[in-house]
Amino acid sequence: MSRISVRGFAVASATAVTTVGAVVGVASGDPQSSSDNNFEAAAADTTLLADIPVGQQAQVASAAVAQQADVQAAAADEAAKTQAEQSARLKAASDAKAKKQKADDAKAAKEKAEKEAKEREQNEDVASRSASRDSSSFEQQSSYTVAEVKAIARQIVPAGQFQCFSNIVQKESTWNYKATNPTSGAYGLVQSYPGSKMSSVGADWRTNPATQIQWGLNYMNQRYGSPCDAWNFWQANHSY
C-alpha cells in the first residue's frame, strides 16, 4: 500500500469530520467565514482522496480499518493488563493484611495463655504457701535422718517449688544439716555463710533442720524470687 493511499483515506475521514463540524458551526451561529473555511478544507481533502484510483480505495479503507482494529486491540490488551496488575496488587495487600492479622491474633492468644498460666502458678504457689507449716511448729529432735529432713522440707517449702529447693540442697550439702564447708565455713543444708545468719529464724540453727530450711526458703524468695529462680541461677553459676 502506498503512503499517499493511506494518507488519502485518513484525509477522507478528516473531511467527513470537518464537514460535520462546519454544519454544526452554521447551526450554532458561527461566522460564515469559519464555515467557508471548513468547506474549503473538505473540498481540498476530497480532492486528495480522489487522487486514489477507484480500484484501490476499498483496499485502502480495509487496511485502515484493520489498523484501527489493531490499535483498539492493543489498547484493550493494555487495559486488561493494567486491570490484572491492579487486581494482583489489591490481592497481595489483602493477603498481607490477613497474614498480619493472623499473626497478631496468634501472638495475643499466646500472651493470654502465658498470662493465665502464670496467674494459675502464682495462685497455686500462694495456696501452697498458705498450707505450708512454719519451722517453729516442728518439735526439735536430737538427730534427724535424711528422710526426716526431706519430710520436714516438704511441709515448709511450697509443693511447686520443692524440687528446685531440693536440687539446691542436694548440691550444697547432700541434705546434711550439719554440713560445714572447710574453706569458707558455710554451714547447714543451704550452706549459709556465715551460718549465724540463720539465727534470724531461730537460735537453734546449728541443730534444727526446720530452722535451716525456713531460712533457706526466705533467702531464695527474697534474693531470687523463688527456689526455682534460685535454682536457675545456680545452674548458670554453680552457686547462689
C-alpha positions in Angstrom: 0.0 0.0 0.0 1.4 3.4 -1.0 1.9 6.2 1.5 -0.4 8.5 -0.4 -3.1 5.9 -0.3 -3.1 5.7 3.5 -2.9 9.5 3.7 -5.8 9.8 1.3 -8.1 7.6 3.4 -7.1 9.5 6.6 -7.8 12.7 4.9 -11.2 11.4 3.7 -12.1 10.6 7.3 -11.0 14.0 8.4 -13.0 15.5 5.6 -16.2 13.9 6.9 -15.5 15.2 10.4 -14.7 18.7 9.2 -17.8 18.8 7.1 -20.0 17.8 10.1 -18.2 20.5 12.2 -18.9 23.1 9.6 -22.6 22.2 9.6 -22.7 22.4 13.4 -21.0 25.7 13.2 -23.6 27.2 11.0 -26.4 25.9 13.2 -24.7 27.5 16.2 -24.5 30.9 14.6 -20.7 30.9 14.0 -19.3 33.4 11.5 -19.8 32.4 7.9 -16.1 32.7 7.2 -15.4 29.8 9.6 -17.9 27.6 7.8 -16.5 28.5 4.4 -13.0 27.6 5.6 -14.2 24.2 6.8 -15.9 23.5 3.4 -12.8 24.6 1.6 -10.7 22.2 3.7 -13.2 19.4 3.0 -13.0 20.1 -0.7 -9.3 20.1 -0.7 -9.2 16.8 1.2 -11.8 15.3 -1.1 -9.5 16.1 -4.0 -6.7 14.2 -2.3 -8.9 11.1 -1.8 -10.0 11.4 -5.5 -6.4 11.0 -6.4 -6.5 7.4 -5.4 -7.7 5.1 -8.1 -11.2 3.7 -7.5 -10.0 0.1 -7.5 -7.6 0.8 -4.6 -9.9 2.9 -2.4 -11.6 -0.2 -1.0 -8.2 -1.7 -0.2 -7.1 1.5 1.4 -10.2 1.6 3.5 -9.9 -2.0 4.5 -6.3 -1.6 5.6 -7.1 1.5 7.6 -9.9 -0.3 9.4 -7.6 -3.3 10.1 -5.0 -0.9 11.5 -7.6 0.8 13.7 -8.7 -2.6 14.9 -5.1 -3.5 15.8 -4.8 -0.2 17.7 -8.0 -0.9 19.6 -7.0 -4.4 20.4 -3.6 -3.3 21.7 -5.4 -0.7 23.9 -7.8 -3.3 25.2 -4.8 -5.6 26.0 -3.1 -2.8 27.8 -6.2 -2.0 29.8 -6.7 -5.7 30.7 -3.0 -5.9 31.8 -3.4 -2.8 33.9 -6.5 -4.2 35.5 -4.8 -7.5 36.2 -1.9 -5.8 37.8 -4.2 -3.7 39.9 -6.1 -6.8 41.0 -2.9 -8.6 41.8 -1.7 -5.6 44.0 -5.1 -5.5 45.8 -5.0 -9.2 46.4 -1.4 -9.1 47.7 -2.3 -6.2 50.0 -5.3 -8.1 51.2 -3.3 -11.3 51.8 -0.6 -9.4 53.7 -3.2 -7.8 55.9 -4.9 -11.1 56.6 -1.5 -12.7 57.4 -0.6 -9.9 59.8 -4.0 -10.1 61.5 -3.5 -13.9 61.9 0.0 -13.4 63.4 -1.3 -10.7 65.7 -4.2 -13.0 66.8 -1.8 -15.8 67.4 0.5 -13.6 69.4 -2.3 -12.2 71.5 -3.6 -15.8 72.2 -0.1 -16.9 73.2 0.4 -13.9 75.5 -3.1 -14.6 77.1 -2.3 -18.2 77.6 1.1 -17.4 79.2 -0.5 -14.8 81.4 -3.2 -17.2 82.6 -0.7 -20.0 83.2 1.5 -17.6 85.3 -1.6 -16.5 87.3 -2.5 -20.1 87.9 1.0 -20.8 89.1 1.1 -17.8 91.3 -2.3 -18.8 92.8 -1.1 -22.3 93.4 2.1 -21.0 95.0 0.1 -18.7 97.3 -2.2 -21.6 98.2 0.7 -23.8 98.8 2.4 -21.2 100.9 -0.7 -20.8 103.0 -0.9 -24.6 103.6 2.8 -25.0 104.5 3.9 -25.2 108.1 6.2 -22.8 109.8 9.6 -24.1 111.1 8.5 -23.3 114.7 5.7 -25.8 114.5 8.1 -28.7 114.4 9.3 -30.3 117.7 13.0 -30.5 117.7 14.8 -33.9 117.9 18.2 -34.9 119.0 19.1 -36.0 115.5 17.5 -36.4 112.0 17.8 -38.8 109.1 17.9 -37.5 105.6 14.4 -38.9 105.0 13.2 -37.0 108.1 14.8 -33.8 106.9 13.3 -34.1 103.5 9.9 -34.7 105.1 10.2 -31.5 107.1 11.2 -29.6 104.0 8.1 -30.9 102.1 5.9 -29.4 104.8 7.7 -26.0 104.7 8.5 -25.5 101.1 5.6 -24.9 98.6 4.9 -28.1 96.6 5.5 -26.3 93.3 9.0 -25.1 94.5 10.1 -28.2 96.4 12.0 -29.9 93.6 14.1 -26.8 92.9 14.7 -26.3 96.6 15.7 -30.0 96.8 18.1 -29.7 93.9 20.0 -26.8 95.6 20.2 -28.5 98.9 21.4 -31.7 97.3 24.2 -29.8 95.6 25.1 -27.7 98.6 25.0 -30.2 101.4 23.6 -33.6 100.2 20.8 -33.0 102.9 23.3 -33.0 105.8 22.0 -30.3 108.2 25.4 -30.3 109.9 27.5 -29.9 106.7 30.4 -27.4 107.1 32.5 -26.0 104.3 36.1 -26.4 105.5 37.2 -23.5 103.3 34.5 -20.8 103.8 32.8 -22.0 106.9 29.4 -22.0 105.2 27.0 -24.2 107.3 23.9 -26.3 107.1 21.5 -27.6 104.5 21.6 -24.5 102.4 25.2 -23.6 103.3 24.5 -20.2 104.9 27.6 -18.0 105.1 28.2 -17.3 107.8 25.9 -19.9 109.4 24.9 -17.4 112.1 22.7 -15.6 109.5 20.2 -18.4 110.2 19.7 -17.1 113.8 17.2 -14.6 112.3 14.8 -17.6 112.2 15.9 -19.4 115.3 18.7 -19.7 117.8 18.7 -23.5 117.2 20.0 -23.0 113.6 23.0 -25.3 114.3 20.9 -28.4 115.1 17.4 -27.8 113.8 16.9 -28.6 110.1 13.5 -26.9 110.2 15.1 -23.6 111.1 17.7 -24.0 108.3 15.0 -24.9 105.8 12.9 -21.9 106.7 15.8 -19.5 106.5 16.9 -21.0 103.1 13.4 -20.6 101.7 13.2 -17.0 102.9 16.6 -16.3 101.4 15.7 -17.7 98.0 12.4 -15.9 97.9 13.9 -12.6 98.9 17.0 -12.7 96.7 15.8 -14.6 93.6 12.0 -14.6 93.8 11.6 -18.3 94.4 13.6 -21.5 94.9 13.2 -22.3 91.2 14.6 -18.9 90.2 17.4 -19.6 92.6 18.0 -23.0 91.0 18.1 -21.4 87.6 20.8 -19.1 88.9 22.7 -22.0 90.5 22.8 -23.9 87.2 24.3 -21.0 85.4 26.8 -20.1 88.2 27.2 -23.3 90.3 26.5 -21.2 93.4 23.7 -18.9 94.6 
